[in-house]
Amino acid sequence: MKKLKLGLAIASMGFLAACGGGGGGGGGGSETPKTGQEFRINEVQDVTVGENTTLAVSAQYSVKSIEPVTPNDNVTLTFSGNTINVSVADLQNPALGSYDVYMANGIDTMIQRYEVMGVNTSAFAYEDRAYDIRNNFEDLLNLAEDRKVYQFFVDLAYLKEAITPAQRDVRIVDFDARDSAGYVTAQNDMNALVSVFGQYLDGDVDESVLAGYVDQAESSLMIHGGYGLERLRAVEDLSSAVMSSLPDSPLTFAEDQGRFSRFFDSNMIEIDPDTGDVTYAAGYEILTPLTGI
Amino acid sequence: MKKAAIVLALSIGATSFAKAAEQVTIVYKVVSTQGEAVQTDVPEYNWKTVRVDADKVDETVRELKADPTIGMVEIAQKVQAPKPVMEVPAYPKVYAQGVRAQAAFNDPEFIQQKVWADYADTDTNRGSLTIAQGMDIYDSTRRMKIGVVDGGFVETGDITYAQGVDMVFGNRADGFLETEIDPNCGYRHGTQVSHLAAANRNNGVGMAGIANADVYAARALDCSGSGFTTDIAESILWLAGEPVSGVTQLPEPVDVINLSLNAETACPFYLQDALDVARSRGVVIVASAGNNSDDAAKYYPNNCEGVVNVGSNRFDGTKSSFTNDGEEVDVFATGSDVFTMSGPGQYNYVYGTSFSSPIVAGHVALIKAVEPEADETRIIRLLKAAQRSFVVNGLTQTGAGIMDSLKLAKAVSGETYVARPLVHALNHESRIATEAAYTQASAQLDTCGLYEVDTTKLDVSRDAGEFFKVFEVSKDSDFTVANGTEVSNSQGSRVLLKNINPTVNNYGLSVCNADNSVCDSEIPVNLNASKALTGVYCAR
């Protein structure tokens, strides 16, 4: 299933010169066929449309007819001349339908497959959270980003000879998310979400059900993330030389980054009003290569 | 390689051997006039020999023991090259497949050298050493020096003997060719061994050797393949560039010594001393594990310290029936049905660990061409990391496996660079992904000259209270702890080093107590610092 994203731009309809497959062929020789032939355009045209929206798409040739292949009840295609109007109704789930568009090219008929993605825009926020949890399940459960930052400060202190190699050995492994009291609950709630998210994408449950599971998993993850903050506090004796003290930022979903993190708290970042670029505020610059801002 | 310390025990009279003109060689260690062992910082060979008639042995030993300037006394043991299990004259053969690189060299018999073949790594061809593939990677431009302690050396037109000596039965003379010393002798063991390691390649003659190398021949075995451990010991000393009375001293040590010989006895103290001298000169010693279908630990030189021991496998990836085995064996290489050269235009298929050993010795020369500082610890680590385990009845066997030349080449060339224990700290694989975090200004870390030893990549362990210590030793001095300056220490798994200068110094690691009065070994583990040196992090 494709990921639904903001920006409902239609994929570019590039020049489709290549013809292949389909009909045609026939015997050799120089005899000119007296009737048209059908050619299938190999390139599939993707169209992404938000719910409750109609989008006009330019076809390469004059449209003769549209035949459903795997139609979706919430997707409607109409046409006039070279224009195809793709309409998506109010959605409770993502909608995907495929259609063959028949176009006239002289006496020949050109056929192109259209894949229409209807985006459930009202569920964006839940979908993004669910995608991040599903795709980064192990990293989130193990608080990998917190651990990466934690271990960096321990290792940096060792390289600067602020702690001994033996102290490094002890401290660098003193971060195990399984020690978190919220580990099991977070694991269970995240697993449940992943399962429901699959059902949602398949159209078996609607967005309200997804929202409930997302809220639950996010809440559990936030509690579980408290362990990461506690461990980061434990190395402030080492990190304070190069970074300001972390705010009490919980592990939450950073909308701009599209992922769960505690390192995009408003107290830590600056946003360029013109470009929208996000950078770390003074005192937190050292996090830049670690969080991939 | 034996790792435990030598057990101190006097072996006088254990197996007195009276032959060789009815004379016995007694070897004794010279100590101080106070009767205490000479304490030296550098490994030295303080042994002398005396040859007496068999009926004078006991009397002579008593006299030696009564002399306060003399310490241990031993009787020289007789040893011999492992008898080839079988030797088959080679007739022209055509291989339809397998010798991928047959066009790589113009040596006419190269096509017969199945040991070079690159078989697919299937269950039925697990014995491939992947030498031909490995040769595409090794840098063989540097001419190396391989010492061979053996007998039966003859000229073939396909090998370069740079120098040679005759050490048999107490002889000490320049010259080593069997055709000149014993013209009636048909023994060709040393010739067969030498060609596997160092036959000249691409010369339109004969076969191809593993390494681009000159051979330094020490004839220590007679026409029957027999010799004495005292002669072996002094042959090793000669190959290490040490002065040996009666023969022309080598200007510098060889890079590797091949010992395709064994005897069922404990490692003689004087032999261990000779080996230690060679090791301190940077020489790596490779030995055959023996052909007794027995535990190699019962045989010398396999039970000596600091020797790379090589067992034999068949082409099908099973162990040769004759090979010695056990914990002392470090690696296996093909020793069954091995094609080699015995004389001008004479070729044989031979069987024995004697022929596995030079294949590995040749590879050691290839490694040392790139890493001249590589000692046996580094060599064994590389060999073990590039082994293919034996599989019996579908079960992967523990212990030493078959050398994989291609994997070895990749490790040596740097393709699997992470194996090195000493690197710039930011080249450690644990930091590569986050290097930018360490180099940014806000980290306030001086990255120039910041090196680190990861001891988890070394075959050393540290007990509570001990330190990993890194010593800097001038290249003008012998590579020992005593000659070194402690530049860093750690009671953790890593040791930080700053501003190494491998151009003029060697760097080694030892496990020592706080004041260095006790270290595990007087020769530190060489850290091959020149491989770690980089100026990248100083230019920022």
Interface residues (C-beta under 8 A of the other chain):
Chain A: K148 F152 D155 L156 Y158 L159 K160 E161 T164 P165 A166 Q167 R168 D169 A241 V242 M243 E285 I286 T288 P289 L290
Chain B: A425 S430 R431 T434 A436 A437 Y438 Q440 S442 A443 Q444 L445 L450 S490 Q491 G492 S493 R494 V495 L496
